[in-house]
Amino acid sequence: MKDFICIEGVSKLFGDFKAVDNVDLEIGQGELFSILGGSGCGKTTLLRMLAGFEIPSSGTIKIDGVDVTNMAPYDRPVNMMFQSYAIFPHMNVAKNVGYGLRKDGIAKPEIKKRVDQMLELVQLSELETRNPNQLSGGQTQRVALARALIKQPKVLLLDEPLAALDKKLRERTQFELMNIQDELGITFVVVTHDQEEAMTLSGRIAVMDEGRFEQIGTPKEIYEFPTNRFVADFIGTINMFEGIVTVVGENQIQVYSDEIGETLTALGRQLVEVGQEIDIAVRPEKIFVSKEKPADEDGVCVQGMVDDLGYLGNRSLYRIRLKSGKIVQVSSQNRRRSVTRFLEWEDKVWISWRPRSAVVLLD
Amino acid sequence: MTHHSRFIISVLSFGYAFLYIPLLLVVIYSFNDSAIATVWGGFSTRWYGELLQNDLILDAAFLSLRIAVTSATAATILGTMAGLVLARFGRFKGRTLFSGMIFSPMIMPEVITGLSLLLFFVTLQQLTGWPGQRGFSTIAIAHTTFAMAYVAVIVQSRLMAMDESLEEAAMDLGGRPLRVVFDITLPLIAPAMIAGWLLSFTLSLDDLVIASFVSGPGSTTLPMYIFSKVKLGVSPDINALASMIIAAVSVGVAIAWLVSRRIARTSSNT
């Protein structure tokens, strides 16, 4: 079902401030969907409206065909994992996990059985009598997850699920979350400011800014084909060159850019006109750097000078200064094992990319 | 030992001396055999014996205790409710006025509070016939009024420090708002409520000014009794009474400390 969660024209105002501005969104059953954005973009407000802690100023929210717009949090078939995890400090692990079932008036043996099952799923079986202050960060996160999943909600909301964990643990937990989601088939809606987290976790991502969605798509679509400057700039690193369209061909265009100092070719995915001001955006890893001028005739090829370089182990980062003073970031894989550097500061180099690697951005 | 630490130690001992020597003197002089309270006449426990036969003192002490327990309990209930409203109900109409009214007894001079409460009780009696006689109930109500301000402050600050998403999580898991208050909020603010109760109890027990305004004939609290006796010169049985109160308070504080240490230990070890 494509429209398992259906958000229609939802806005939320705090005084005069529009936290969420007329948003439409459909999320399918069993999807792992992320809402990605910086702080204050309205993503948490949207999540809280799904959970029932905020009532939309206008618009409707439906879950599995039922209008839940004004439904209280305790009546919704939705559970949430909080950013702070919100583990009840005066209850042990088993009591925390079983809280939701106790509120539903389920019989004690049944609660015990389901708590045991759930603790097994999150690999905490030995810790059921522990108190929350004796748990590590990763264990606390699992208790929070188990507690939110035990009522088998139709939708699980996760507010910055991994922000409180350190990097190594975060990577491992990401995959555990995906496995659990896969196993239970529950629809997950994740709110995060961490693009890496969103990219690895989700099937689809909505990039949000100032209360609106800038783009909704798969991680690949959003990374490789951003539809506007905000998304291109927000996701990963990107080089943007201002330019003016000089020729519009059948499926490629010519663009003159002052910053590059010459005319270059790009694939015109959108409708553009001659004389229109656009941006050409290229990801650092799509740019090749070489000492000799590359032979490829179709490509864009510009001369520059190494301004700065950084060795990261698996790859090297270069900052190349063009004649116009524009700095271009290039990332190249270190395929060969060598202690001598391929490039040094102040080296004169050529940077080049294929026309299809560049994205044309209109707004 | 450096000059610096010697300085700190002397300041510390001066501070302790300032706080505890007067109390120590009271305890020492309670064992004074002489009838003149300020002249040492050898060791004796006779004033303790006389104290226990003095019905006036015992009645006053018992009345004070009853008032203190009643008003501390009422103040804890009302103050907790006020603290909850102030910390968790967001901005509602009249919030500023409400918080001003809650905290005003803390700033108001006791004489003013006492006087206004007296006028209130007199007017109330003229209008409704109650309270027929001022005494236990009027003093307890008066003490509740100002003690609940302290409880409200303590509870509110505890709630402010508490993660609000705990209550939201409980509600998200199916707890209705009132249930959540009993499941989550109250257990977590219980230490603040106990602290508030103890503070209210102490405030009530040693209040002289307000009690003097709103008490009636035949209802003399312990501070009122002591104060009236001191006016006629300090008699040694007052020293004995003071020593017993000091002993009782010390035991109470020690128990509270032991209990809190045990709670802290069980919550971090088991």
Chai-1 contact restraints between the chains, C-beta under 6 A:
chainA,res_idxA,chainB,res_idxB,connection_type,confidence,min_distance_angstrom,max_distance_angstrom,comment,restraint_id
A,F53,B,E168,contact,1.0,0.0,6.0,A-B,restraint_1
A,P73,B,M171,contact,1.0,0.0,6.0,A-B,restraint_2
A,P73,B,D172,contact,1.0,0.0,6.0,A-B,restraint_3
A,Y74,B,M171,contact,1.0,0.0,6.0,A-B,restraint_4
A,Y74,B,G174,contact,1.0,0.0,6.0,A-B,restraint_5
A,Y74,B,R176,contact,1.0,0.0,6.0,A-B,restraint_6
A,N79,B,D172,contact,1.0,0.0,6.0,A-B,restraint_7
A,M80,B,D172,contact,1.0,0.0,6.0,A-B,restraint_8
A,F82,B,S165,contact,1.0,0.0,6.0,A-B,restraint_9
A,F82,B,A169,contact,1.0,0.0,6.0,A-B,restraint_10
A,S84,B,D163,contact,1.0,0.0,6.0,A-B,restraint_11
A,S84,B,S165,contact,1.0,0.0,6.0,A-B,restraint_12
A,A86,B,S165,contact,1.0,0.0,6.0,A-B,restraint_13
A,A86,B,L166,contact,1.0,0.0,6.0,A-B,restraint_14
A,A86,B,A169,contact,1.0,0.0,6.0,A-B,restraint_15
A,H90,B,P187,contact,1.0,0.0,6.0,A-B,restraint_16
A,Y99,B,L173,contact,1.0,0.0,6.0,A-B,restraint_17
A,G100,B,L173,contact,1.0,0.0,6.0,A-B,restraint_18
A,G100,B,G174,contact,1.0,0.0,6.0,A-B,restraint_19
A,K103,B,G174,contact,1.0,0.0,6.0,A-B,restraint_20
A,K103,B,G175,contact,1.0,0.0,6.0,A-B,restraint_21
A,D104,B,G174,contact,1.0,0.0,6.0,A-B,restraint_22
